[in-house]
Amino acid sequence: MAKPPRNKKPKSAPAKPALLRPPAAGHRLSGGHSPPGVAGAGGASLVGLVDQFRGICRELRDRYNPGLERKLLQMIDRLDLATCTQLVSAFDLSFNLLNVAEENYAMQERRDEERRGRFIEGALPHYFSEQSAEALAKQLDRLGDLRITPVMTAHPTEAKRQTILEKYRAIYLLIFRLENPIWTPRERRAIEREIYNMVTLLWQTGDIHLERPTVRNEVQNILFYFKETFYDVIPRLYGELRDHFRKKGIPVESPLPPFLRFGSWVGGDRDGNPFVKAEDTEWTVLAHKDLIFRLYRDSLYQLTVSLSPSRHLVGVSKGLLKSIEKDAALFPEAAKQILSRNPHEPYRQKLGFMQLKLEATQRELDRRVREGGKTRRWQRAVIGMPRRLPLIWKSSARA
C-alpha cells in the first residue's frame, strides 16, 4: 500500500487512520504459509493440505471460478473428521497469528506517525491539537464531573480459554521484542525460537472449552483483561492526558480526578444468564476484590523496591514524616521492623505501612463477608490510598 506524502509540520498535518499491514515477522508467522509448529505436530501431509486449500481460496478470492469452487467443496467432502478438525485448527491458528501481527504493526504505525508529527484520527494528540488552551482549561475544570463506564459482558461466542489468551499475549510481546534493532543475529534467533515454541504450544493446546463454561469460568475470563490490560493501561491514559494538558500550558495537579470506571454484567446478570445464582454473584464480587488487592500489593512492592532515596541525601517533607509517625503509632509492633529495616529511607517506610494497611483492610473485608456486621476503620486504608501517594510525590518533588 502506497503511503501518502508526509507533512513535517505537526499542526497542519491532517489526521488519518493507522495503516494495518502485517510486518515481515507476522507474514512469516501466519500470512505466507502454514503456521510454525503445524509441520512438527501435524506432519507434512497436513502442511501440504493447508497450503493447497490456501492456494485455492486465494485463487477464488482474486477471480471467481465455479469449477474451482466445486473442486474445493469436493475436497472438503472427502475429508475425515480428524483431518477436517486439524485443518480448521490450522487456519484458526493462522488467522489469530495474523491478527496478533497486525495489532503489533498497527501500534508501530501509530508510533511512527507520532514521531513524524502526524496525528492518528481520534487519538488524544489529534484532539488536543484542534482545541484551544481556553477550551481545554474549561474541560479540565469539569473533568471531575465526567463519568465513563465501559461495561464488560460475557459474549456467548467467546469460547477461548484463558491459557490460550495468555499465549497469544506472550507472542505479541515476543514480536514486539523481535522488532527491536539492537539484537544480534544470535539473539534474534533465540526470540524466534521462543515464538516458534509458543506457537507449537498453541497448536498442541485445546483452544476452546469442550464443556459449557460455568459462570465462574466467565468471570475469570473477564478478570484476565482487568489484570493484563486495564490495570496497566488506565494509569498511562491518565498520565498521557495530564501531559497533553501541560503541553498546552495548562497547570495540572496529579492525579487527575478519576472519570473512568468499569462495570461488569458477568456473574451478576440473571436476565442474560439463568445459571447465575446468589452464591455466584457473591463469589464474583470477592474475586474482583481479591484481584485488585493482589494488584495493589504488587504495585506497592514495586514502588518499595524503586523508591530508595535516603533522607541524608534528599529532602523529605514534614507532612510525610508526620504521616510515618502516625502509622508507627497505629502499628507499634510492625513499626519496629519497618523502621529498623529502612532506617534512613522514609519513602520505603511509608510504603511499608501502606502495605500493612492494605493487608489489614483485606482481612477486615474478608471477616465482614464471613461474619457480617459493620466494617471497621481499616476499610478506609484503601480509600485513602490515592491521597497518600500524592503525599509521597509532593515530598519527592521537593527533593
Buried (B, 14 or more C-beta within 10 A) or exposed (E): EEEEEEEEEEEEBEBEEBBEBBBEBBBBBBBEBBBBBBBEBBEEEBBEBBEEBBEBBEBBEEEEEEEBBEEBEEBEEEBEEEBEEBBEBBBBBBEBBBBBBBBBBBBBBBEBBBEEBBBBEEBBBBBBBEBEEEEBBEEBEEBEEEEEEEEBBBEEEEBBBEEBBEBBBBBBEBBBBBBEEEBEEEEBEEBBEBBBEBBBBBBEEEBEEEEEBEBBBBBBBBBBEBBBEBBEEBEEEBEBBBEBBEEBEBEBEEBBEEBBEBEBBBBBBEEEBEEBEEEBBEBBBEBBBBBBBEBBBEBBEEBBEEBEBBBEEEEBBEEBBEBBEEBBEBBEEBBEEBBEEBEEBBBBBBBBBBBBBBBBBBEBBBBBEEEEEEEBEBBEBBEEBEEBBEBBEBBBEEE
